[in-house]
Amino acid sequence: MFTGIVEELGQVLAVEDLGEQARLRLRGPKVTEGVRHGDSIAVNGVCLTVVTSEDGEFTADVMAETLHRSVLGSLTEGAPVNLERPLAFGGRLDGHLVQGHVDGTGTIAERRETAGGTDITVTLPGALARYVVEKGSITVDGVSLTVVDAAEDRFTISLIPTTLALTTLGTKQPGDPVNLEVDVLAKYVERLLGHAGTGGGDSGGGRDSGNAGDGAAASRKEAVR
C-alpha cells in the first residue's frame, strides 16, 4: 500500500525486451536505501517487485498485462519516473490509500498556468468516470491529487509548484498519457451497494480476474486492473 506522495524523481536506465514481458533498470538512490529482493516500489503509480538492487539502482520485471494496461509500456531509456516505497505501518498517511494497481490510462487534454501553479485536465475512460468526484482523490502517475472538477469524460487537478518540481507531472504536456488509479474506497462502496439485499458476498472471493499475474507474491504486488 502506498500514499501517492512521490519520494523521488528517478530515471529509466534501460528497458530490456523479454518477449511477453520487459525488465526495467531504474535509478533511485533514495528508494533503494535498504531495499531487498522481493520488496515493492511504485513506478509511476504501478507497484513493481524489486528483482535486484545495487548502487542506487534496481531492476523490476513488468508483465505483458501491465505493459498493455499502463503507461510503463511506453517508457524509454532516460525517461523520468515517479518513485515511492510502500507505506510502513505506523507511518503518516499524507496522501490517500493507493494500491499501486493502475485502473487504466488517461490523456492530458489541457494545461493551464495559474497564479499559484498549474491546472491540468485529463480525459479518462468512461468506465472510470463514475469513481471520480469533485474534491475526491485520484492517483495520476503515482501522485495523490485532489479533483478540482469532474465531468463525464475528464477531470481537472491543480498542481502546486512543489508537485511540478518533484514529479513527472511538471513536464507533462497535452497528448501525453498518464496512469490512473481511482480511490479504491469508491469501488468497494459500489460493490457493496450492488450486493445489498442479496444476503451475502461474492462466493468467488471478489478478485478481479483481469489482474495481471506471474504467480506468488510478485503478481499480487504488480497486478494491474
C-alpha positions as CSV (number, residue, x, y, z in Angstrom):
1,M,0.0,0.0,0.0
2,F,1.2,3.5,-0.9
3,T,0.2,7.1,-0.2
4,G,0.7,8.8,-3.6
5,I,3.4,11.1,-2.1
6,V,6.3,10.7,-4.5
7,E,9.6,10.3,-2.7
8,E,12.0,10.6,-5.6
9,L,12.1,11.5,-9.3
10,G,14.1,8.6,-10.7
11,Q,15.2,7.7,-14.2
12,V,14.9,4.7,-16.5
13,L,18.4,3.4,-17.3
14,A,17.5,0.6,-19.6
15,V,14.5,-1.3,-20.9
16,E,15.1,-5.0,-21.8
17,D,12.6,-6.7,-24.1
18,L,11.9,-10.2,-22.8
19,G,9.2,-11.0,-25.3
20,E,6.0,-11.2,-23.4
21,Q,7.4,-9.0,-20.7
22,A,10.1,-6.5,-20.0
23,R,12.7,-5.8,-17.4
24,L,13.3,-2.2,-16.3
25,R,16.5,-0.9,-14.8
26,L,16.0,2.3,-12.9
27,R,18.0,4.7,-10.8
28,G,16.6,5.8,-7.4
29,P,19.2,6.2,-4.7
30,K,16.6,7.2,-2.1
31,V,14.0,4.5,-2.6
32,T,16.7,1.8,-2.8
33,E,18.1,2.5,0.7
34,G,17.8,-0.8,2.5
35,V,15.7,-2.4,-0.3
36,R,15.9,-6.2,-0.8
37,H,14.9,-8.7,-3.4
38,G,11.1,-9.0,-3.4
39,D,10.4,-5.6,-1.9
40,S,7.9,-3.3,-3.6
41,I,8.5,0.1,-5.3
42,A,5.8,2.1,-7.1
43,V,7.0,3.3,-10.5
44,N,4.6,5.9,-12.0
45,G,1.9,4.5,-9.8
46,V,2.5,0.8,-10.7
47,C,3.6,-1.4,-7.8
48,L,6.6,-3.4,-9.0
49,T,8.7,-6.1,-7.3
50,V,12.4,-5.5,-7.0
51,V,14.5,-8.2,-8.7
52,T,18.0,-6.8,-8.0
53,S,19.3,-3.7,-6.3
54,E,22.8,-2.2,-6.2
55,D,24.5,1.2,-6.0
56,G,21.3,3.2,-6.1
57,E,19.8,1.2,-9.0
58,F,17.2,-1.5,-9.1
59,T,15.6,-3.8,-11.7
60,A,11.9,-4.9,-11.9
61,D,10.1,-7.2,-14.3
62,V,6.9,-5.9,-15.9
63,M,4.4,-8.5,-17.2
64,A,2.5,-8.2,-20.5
65,E,-0.8,-7.2,-18.9
66,T,0.9,-4.4,-17.1
67,L,2.7,-3.2,-20.3
68,H,-0.6,-3.1,-22.1
69,R,-2.8,-1.6,-19.4
70,S,-0.4,1.1,-18.1
71,V,2.0,3.7,-19.5
72,L,5.0,1.6,-18.5
73,G,5.0,0.0,-21.9
74,S,6.0,3.3,-23.5
75,L,8.9,4.1,-21.2
76,T,12.3,4.6,-22.9
77,E,15.8,5.0,-21.7
78,G,16.4,8.3,-20.0
79,A,12.7,8.8,-19.1
80,P,12.0,10.3,-15.6
81,V,9.7,8.3,-13.3
82,N,7.9,8.9,-10.0
83,L,9.1,6.5,-7.3
84,E,7.7,5.7,-3.9
85,R,8.3,3.0,-1.3
86,P,5.3,1.3,0.4
87,L,3.7,2.9,3.5
88,A,5.2,1.4,6.7
89,F,2.7,0.5,9.4
90,G,2.6,3.4,11.8
91,G,3.8,5.8,9.2
92,R,2.0,9.1,8.3
93,L,-0.7,8.9,5.6
94,D,-0.1,12.2,3.9
95,G,-1.9,11.4,0.6
96,H,-4.6,8.8,0.4
97,L,-4.6,5.0,0.3
98,V,-3.0,3.9,-3.0
99,Q,-2.7,0.3,-4.0
100,G,-0.4,0.6,-7.0
101,H,-2.9,-1.2,-9.1
102,V,-3.5,1.0,-12.1
103,D,-7.1,1.1,-13.3
104,G,-6.4,2.5,-16.7
105,T,-4.7,5.3,-18.6
106,G,-5.8,8.8,-19.3
107,T,-4.5,11.6,-21.6
108,I,-3.7,15.1,-20.7
109,A,-6.1,17.3,-22.7
110,E,-5.2,20.8,-21.4
111,R,-2.6,22.5,-19.3
112,R,-3.2,26.0,-17.9
113,E,-0.8,28.1,-16.0
114,T,-2.3,29.9,-13.0
115,A,-1.1,32.4,-10.4
116,G,-0.4,29.6,-7.9
117,G,0.6,26.7,-10.1
118,T,-0.8,24.8,-13.0
119,D,-4.2,23.3,-13.7
120,I,-4.3,20.1,-15.8
121,T,-7.3,18.5,-17.4
122,V,-7.1,14.7,-18.0
123,T,-9.5,12.6,-20.1
124,L,-10.3,9.2,-18.8
125,P,-12.2,6.0,-19.8
126,G,-15.9,6.2,-19.3
127,A,-15.8,3.1,-17.0
128,L,-13.7,5.0,-14.5
129,A,-15.5,8.3,-14.6
130,R,-18.1,7.2,-12.0
131,Y,-15.4,6.8,-9.4
132,V,-14.1,10.4,-9.8
133,V,-15.9,13.1,-7.9
134,E,-15.2,16.8,-7.1
135,K,-12.9,17.1,-4.1
136,G,-12.3,13.4,-4.1
137,S,-8.9,11.7,-4.5
138,I,-7.2,10.2,-7.6
139,T,-3.7,9.0,-8.4
140,V,-2.1,10.3,-11.6
141,D,1.2,8.6,-12.5
142,G,1.5,7.7,-8.8
143,V,0.8,11.2,-7.5
144,S,-2.1,11.6,-5.0
145,L,-4.2,14.6,-6.1
146,T,-7.5,16.2,-5.3
147,V,-10.0,16.5,-8.0
148,V,-11.0,20.1,-8.7
149,D,-13.7,19.4,-11.2
150,A,-15.2,16.2,-12.6
151,A,-17.1,15.7,-15.9
152,E,-18.3,12.6,-17.8
153,D,-15.1,12.0,-19.6
154,R,-12.5,14.2,-17.9
155,F,-11.4,15.8,-14.6
156,T,-9.2,18.7,-13.6
157,I,-6.4,18.8,-11.0
158,S,-4.4,21.7,-9.6
159,L,-0.6,21.3,-9.2
160,I,1.4,23.4,-6.7
161,P,5.0,24.4,-7.6
162,T,6.4,21.6,-5.3
163,T,4.5,18.9,-7.2
164,L,5.5,20.4,-10.6
165,A,9.2,20.4,-9.5
166,L,9.4,17.0,-7.8
167,T,7.3,14.8,-10.1
168,T,7.0,14.0,-13.8
169,L,3.7,16.0,-14.0
170,G,5.8,19.1,-14.1
171,T,6.8,18.3,-17.7
172,K,3.7,16.6,-19.0
173,Q,2.0,18.2,-22.0
174,P,-1.3,17.8,-23.8
175,G,-1.4,14.5,-25.6
176,D,0.8,12.7,-23.0
177,P,-0.6,9.5,-21.5
178,V,-0.8,9.0,-17.7
179,N,-1.5,6.1,-15.4
180,L,-4.8,6.4,-13.3
181,E,-5.8,4.8,-10.1
182,V,-9.2,5.8,-8.7
183,D,-10.0,5.7,-5.0
184,V,-10.4,2.1,-4.0
185,L,-13.0,3.0,-1.4
186,A,-15.3,4.1,-4.2
187,K,-15.1,0.7,-5.8
188,Y,-15.7,-1.1,-2.6
189,V,-18.8,1.0,-1.9
190,E,-20.1,0.4,-5.4
191,R,-19.7,-3.4,-5.0
192,L,-21.3,-3.5,-1.5
193,L,-24.3,-1.5,-2.8
194,G,-24.6,-3.8,-5.7
195,H,-24.9,-6.8,-3.3
196,A,-27.2,-5.0,-0.9
197,G,-30.1,-7.3,0.0
198,T,-28.6,-10.4,-1.7
199,G,-27.8,-12.0,1.7
200,G,-24.1,-12.3,1.3
201,G,-20.9,-11.5,-0.6
202,D,-19.4,-12.9,-3.8
203,S,-18.7,-16.6,-3.3
204,G,-15.9,-16.2,-5.9
205,G,-13.9,-14.1,-3.5
206,G,-14.4,-10.8,-5.3
207,R,-11.0,-10.9,-7.0
208,D,-10.8,-9.2,-10.4
209,S,-9.9,-11.8,-12.9
210,G,-8.5,-9.1,-15.1
211,N,-5.4,-8.5,-12.9
212,A,-2.1,-9.3,-14.4
213,G,-0.1,-12.1,-12.7
214,D,3.0,-14.1,-12.7
215,G,2.3,-16.3,-9.6
216,A,3.1,-15.9,-5.9
217,A,3.6,-12.5,-4.3
218,A,5.1,-10.7,-7.2
219,S,1.8,-11.0,-9.2
220,R,-0.2,-9.5,-6.4
221,K,2.2,-6.6,-6.0
222,E,2.4,-5.8,-9.7
223,A,-1.2,-6.6,-10.7
224,V,-3.0,-4.0,-12.8
225,R,-6.8,-4.0,-13.1
